[in-house]
Amino acid sequence: MQGLQYSRDQGRDLLECRHCGETFPEGQATTDGWHYACPECEEGRGIGDGLRRL
């Protein structure tokens, strides 16, 4: 299970929240791989809308 936790923490790409400016791995912004939200402010939702790839 450590491999799964590693991939969730690292994510595939880095994301940046357009609302608060926080940068984080993609894996921290999703629990199901389909819906994304900023783990800090939860205002930024969706890649391309509230979140952007770096």
N, C-alpha and C positions, 0 to 999 in steps of 0.2 A: 504493500500500500504506500510505501514511501515514494515510489515512482509516480503514483497518481498525485500525491500531494505536491511533489516537485513540479510536475507539469502544470498544475493549477496555480501555483505561486509564480512560476515563470511566465506562463502564457505563451502565445505564439508571437505576439507583437506588443509593443508599448502603445498605450492609449493615453490621450490627454483629454481632460474634461474641459469643455468650452465654457462652463459656468464658473468653476472655482480654480481652474488652471492646474489641478493635481495631475501628476503623471504616474502611471501604474501599469503592471503587466495585465494583459487581456484576461488571464485566468482569474484575477481578483475581481473582475467586473461582471462575471456571470456565474450562475449556478447550474444552468442547463445547456449552455452553448448557443442559445438562440436569442435570449433577452439580455441586454447589457445595461448597466447603470453604474455611475460613479460610486465607488465604495466609500468615499469621503463625504460628499454632500448629497448624493442620491438625486440631485437635480438634473444632472446630465444623463440622458437616457437615449440609447440607440446609437450605433456606430453610424457616423455621417450626420446625425442630427445634433445630439448633445455631446458625443464623444468623437474624437478623430484619431486615426492611426498616425504614429510618428515614424 
